[in-house]
């Protein structure tokens, strides 16, 4: 299976509850990450993380599935057809 570019938008609604778990999971895929940027929203205890990765569709499915199982986290994955 070929590796492609993918984007992940990770919305965290309770940073105190889940930010550590999200960070640990993304660290496991660090070699696949091209860009990672985040925007904390302190007054609402929320955060948005945007990630660009190069991986197979199976890998992005596994990663987004694991992220989606974390409480207070919503994930949107997109594959770029380049």
N, C-alpha and C positions, 0 to 999 in steps of 0.2 A: 504494500500500500504506500502511496506517495505522500510525502509531507507537504502540507499547504500552510498558508498564512490563515490565522484565525484571530478573531477578537473576542474578548470576554468583557462584559460589563457586569461588575459585581456590586450589588446594592446591599449595604449592611445597615440594618435598622436599629441594632443595639450593639454598639461597638464594645461595650464592657463585656457582653456575653460571648461574642463570637470572633472578635478581631484577631485574637491569638491563634485560633484554629484555622482561620483563613490564611494568615501569614505563614503558618507551618506547612500547610498544604501547598501553597504557591512556592515555598522554598524547595519542596520535593521536586518541582518541575522547573527549577531555576535555569537549567541548561537549555530549555526550550523557549524561555521568555526573551523576547526581543525588546519589549518596552513595558514598563509597569509604572503607572502613575496613580496617585490617589488624592482624593479631596475629602478631608474630614469636615464634618459639619458639627462643631462642638455644641452649639446651642440646642441641637436636637439629638445628640448622641448617635448620629448616623454617619455613614461614610460611603463614598463611591470610589471603586477602584476600576481602572481601565487597563487591560492587559492585551498586548499583541504577542502571539506565539507562533512558532513553526512546529507543527506536529501532524500526525495522522488524524483522520476523522475519528478513529476508535479512541485515540488518546484524548482528544478534546471532549468526546462524549463521556469518558471516564472521569476526567477532571471536573467538568461542569456538573456531572451527577454527584460527585463527592461534595462539591461546594454547595449544591442545592439541598443536601441533607443536613447542613448546619443550620441550627435555629437562627432565625432573624436574618437569613441571607437569601437573596434572590439573584439568579444568574441568567444572563442572556448571551448566547454564543452565536457567532456569525462566521461563516467560512468565506474567505475572499477568493473569488474565481479569477485568478491572474494567469 
